[in-house]
Amino acid sequence: MAREQLSEVSYGWNGFADRQDLATALAGEIADRLTRAVSERGTALLAVSGGTTPAKLFAALSTAPIAWDRVTVTLVDERFVPPSSPRSNAGLVAANLLQNKAAAARFAPLYHEAASIEDAAAADSEALRSLPWPLDVVILGMGGDGHTASFFPDAGNLEELLDPASQRIVLPVHAASGGEPRLTLSMARIVAAGFVALHIEGEDKRTAFNGAMGPGAKKPIRSVLEAAPRRIEVFWAP
Ligand SMILES: O=C(O)[C@H](O)[C@@H](O)[C@H](O)[C@H](O)COP(=O)(O)O
């Protein structure tokens, strides 16, 4: 894993010839780390992102021969929609990851029907408190604007979202660029993970990532890289 050192931020760069090679390699890395967590602490906690990128990865990971019945899967973030919605990350995970061998995993959703996104976030923080924190593996995505999770640059509460000291587990997000209101794991919970991978695909995303690593206004993805106590590994394919 090549190392890029930039001013005060570093990350591992793992480039692949094509998206299926990336999915196979990253699924193997995740499976190894989940297996190690189960052997060390009897359980493992995985958080994945939604969007259009992860489907191949989810399909590859779903067939991994690991002790899925000891694994809890949750989401890095979620749109404030029910699982039946085509916009639902829970629906995406159910259809693509919690299949095959991974169907035996426990799933902890972020979306709960509530009067407001604020009420849902508060309910989430209570419901998720009993999960076996810290996360063992987090898979992040990134938008062309440098957002990751639901840390959108135009979020009204971006400072709170990026606060590595926040004790909250789940935070509400209102950001026009994010579409529906969102629920997102807090920065603190994400960066405390044993392994964080950033999964991006396509030239535009590589350009956006490199831009976020350069001078200029700090993008949320850079804030996450800087806050992470362990080097984050970037997985990219054209
Ligand atoms: O709910 C979401 O949309 C994701 O959690 C979000 O953070 C995603 O990772 C990026 O927006 C990239 O999305 P694409 O994979 O669709 O480009």
The ligand as an ORCA input file, in Angstrom:
! r2SCAN-3c Opt
* xyz 0 1
  O     -25.786      7.973      1.357
  C     -24.856      8.238      0.589
  O     -25.002      8.772     -0.518
  C     -23.450      7.854      0.942
  O     -23.275      7.386      2.168
  C     -22.536      8.954      0.534
  O     -21.623      9.448      1.449
  C     -21.825      8.382     -0.664
  O     -20.779      7.529     -0.224
  C     -21.270      9.461     -1.548
  O     -22.299     10.396     -1.781
  C     -20.788      8.855     -2.874
  O     -21.927      8.355     -3.530
  P     -21.798      7.568     -4.932
  O     -21.181      6.232     -4.585
  O     -23.219      7.441     -5.394
  O     -20.928      8.395     -5.827
*
